[in-house]
Amino acid sequence: MRKISRRMENLSGMMPFARFAKRGTAMDKAIDWDAYCSLHKADDGGGLLDAAKIIRRGSLAELVRFVMLLPEKERSEYVIEKAGDHRLGFGEIAALARRDDLPSS
């Protein structure tokens, strides 16, 4: 039971990008790859001037591909933010990059 709850916690971080598929389980979610997102340095502090600290804007798919093209040592320095309500760290970005449904371009 503990493993299942941890898995659900990990998936809940991707919830803002997901729509439930017909079966409605966490593993059946489709990612909204066209969701409007912004790229930030992980340690930019957010806050009132958060919009001024945006490095790049684009769809979730574009930003996931961009981060994964960075040198390996630099990838963990960035986060993807969706409309100010969720920040994806490198672990989530890498998990999205491994998905078979990530659009190629």
N, C-alpha and C positions, 0 to 999 in steps of 0.2 A: 504494500500500500504506500509506503514511504517513497519508493521509486516513482510511482505513478504521480503522486502529488508534486514531486520535484520536476517531473517532466511537464506537468501542467503549468507550473510556475515559469519554466523556461518558455513555453509556448505563449503564455499570457503576455509576455513582452512584445510579441509580434501582433497582438490583437488589433491595434489601430490600423494595420495594413491588411487585415484579413476580412473576408466575407465568409459566412458559413456556406459550405457546399450542401447539397441536398441531404446527405446523411447527417450533417450537423455535428460531427465529432471533431475534436481538435486536429486530428491528423488529416482530415478531409478539407481543410481550409484552403482557399485560393488566395494568393497574394495580389493585392492591387498594385501592380508594378508601375502604373501610371500616376500613382499618388504624388502630388507635388511635395518636394522635400528640399532641404538645404543641408549643406555640408559645413561642419564647424570643427574647430580644434577641440579635442576632448576636454581640455582644461581652460576653455575660454570664460568660464564663470557664469554664462547665461546672463540673467538679469535684465534691467531696463533697456540696455543698449544691445540686446542680443541680435537684433536684425543687422546692426552695423558690423557684426563680427562674422557674417556669413562669408564663406570662402567661395562657394559655388552653389548654384540652384539647378534643379532638374527633377526628372522623375526618379522614383525609387530605384528602378532598374539602372538608369544612367549613373546614379551616384554609387550604387553597389559595384558596378563594373569599374568606375573610376578609382574607388578605394582599392580594389583588388589589383589594379594595374600599378599602384604605387610600390616603391621598394618595400620588401617585407618588413624591415625594421620600422618604417614610418606608418604602416597601416593602423596600428593601435593608437596613434595620435589623433585620429579623427572619429567623429560621430556623425550620424545622419539624423536630422530632426524632421519630423513630419508636422507641419502646421503648428509648431510650438507645443504639441501635447505629448510627444514621446521621442526620446533620444535612443537611437540604436548604437550600442557600443560595437567594438570590433568582433566580438564573439557572435553577435546576432547578424552582423554584416557578412561574416564568413559563412554562417549557416545559410543565409539567403543566397549567397554566391554559389553554393553547392547544389541548390535546387535545380531539378531538371526543367522547370517551367520558367526559368529566368530568360527573358527575351534576349536574343543575340545582339540586337541593336535597335 
